[in-house]
Amino acid sequence: MNKTVMTIPKVGDEIYVPTSLHMSHGRDDVEGGLAKVTSVKPGISGGKTVSFVTVAEHPGVSYNWEFLAPEQEKLKKDFGEGRAHPDPDHREEFNEW
């Protein structure tokens, strides 16, 4: 894992988020890419206070910045200028929760 320390983003900044695919609630699938930060809040992870970031393109999901920050360069290579966006899978077998 890359140990590069990155500045905690601010509301309005753009960061990269990964693709999220769900086996039991495919309607919540999201294609990764650039996303606009809508909030940054402290939270607890592993017994310590860290920053959790939410983005406009994936509402209702918080990303632990401590884990997401080291992935920014890789995600940038993967997605380039592509924007994160919902990519729902409405097939019944992937929405059985």
C-alpha positions in Angstrom: 0.0 0.0 0.0 1.2 3.5 -0.9 2.0 5.4 2.3 1.8 8.8 0.7 0.1 11.3 3.0 -2.6 13.3 1.2 -4.3 16.4 2.4 -7.9 15.8 3.6 -10.2 17.1 0.9 -12.6 19.9 1.4 -16.2 20.3 0.3 -16.2 21.1 -3.4 -12.9 19.3 -4.1 -12.8 16.5 -6.6 -11.4 13.1 -5.7 -11.4 9.7 -7.2 -13.7 6.9 -5.9 -13.7 3.3 -6.9 -16.4 1.3 -8.6 -18.8 -0.3 -6.2 -20.7 -3.4 -7.3 -23.2 -5.1 -5.0 -24.4 -8.8 -5.2 -27.6 -8.2 -3.2 -28.5 -4.6 -4.1 -27.3 -4.0 -7.6 -29.6 -0.9 -7.9 -26.8 0.8 -5.8 -23.9 0.0 -8.2 -21.7 3.0 -9.0 -19.0 3.3 -11.7 -15.9 4.8 -10.2 -14.2 8.0 -11.3 -13.9 11.7 -10.4 -16.5 12.8 -7.8 -17.3 16.1 -6.0 -16.9 16.1 -2.2 -20.1 17.0 -0.4 -19.0 16.5 3.2 -16.0 15.6 5.3 -16.7 14.4 8.9 -14.7 12.8 11.6 -15.5 9.2 12.5 -14.0 6.2 14.2 -12.1 3.4 12.4 -9.9 0.9 14.0 -10.3 2.7 17.3 -9.0 6.1 16.0 -10.5 9.2 14.6 -10.3 9.5 10.9 -12.0 11.6 8.2 -14.9 10.2 6.3 -15.8 11.7 2.9 -19.1 11.7 1.0 -19.5 12.6 -2.7 -22.4 13.8 -4.8 -22.1 10.9 -7.3 -22.5 8.2 -4.6 -25.0 9.6 -2.1 -25.4 7.8 1.2 -21.9 6.3 1.2 -19.0 7.5 3.3 -15.4 6.7 2.3 -12.7 6.4 4.9 -10.1 8.9 3.6 -7.3 7.1 5.3 -7.9 4.1 2.9 -9.0 6.1 -0.1 -6.1 8.7 -0.1 -3.4 6.2 -1.0 -5.5 4.9 -3.9 -5.9 8.3 -5.7 -3.0 7.9 -8.2 -4.1 4.4 -9.2 -7.7 5.5 -9.5 -6.6 8.4 -11.6 -4.8 6.1 -14.0 -7.8 3.8 -14.1 -10.5 6.4 -14.7 -8.7 9.5 -16.1 -11.2 12.3 -16.5 -14.2 9.9 -16.3 -16.8 10.9 -13.8 -18.2 8.6 -11.2 -21.9 7.9 -11.8 -24.7 5.5 -10.8 -24.7 2.3 -12.8 -27.6 0.4 -11.4 -28.3 -3.3 -12.1 -32.0 -3.8 -11.7 -32.1 -7.5 -12.4 -34.1 -9.2 -9.7 -31.4 -11.7 -8.8 -29.1 -8.9 -7.8 -31.6 -7.0 -5.7 -32.8 -9.7 -3.2 -32.3 -7.9 0.1 
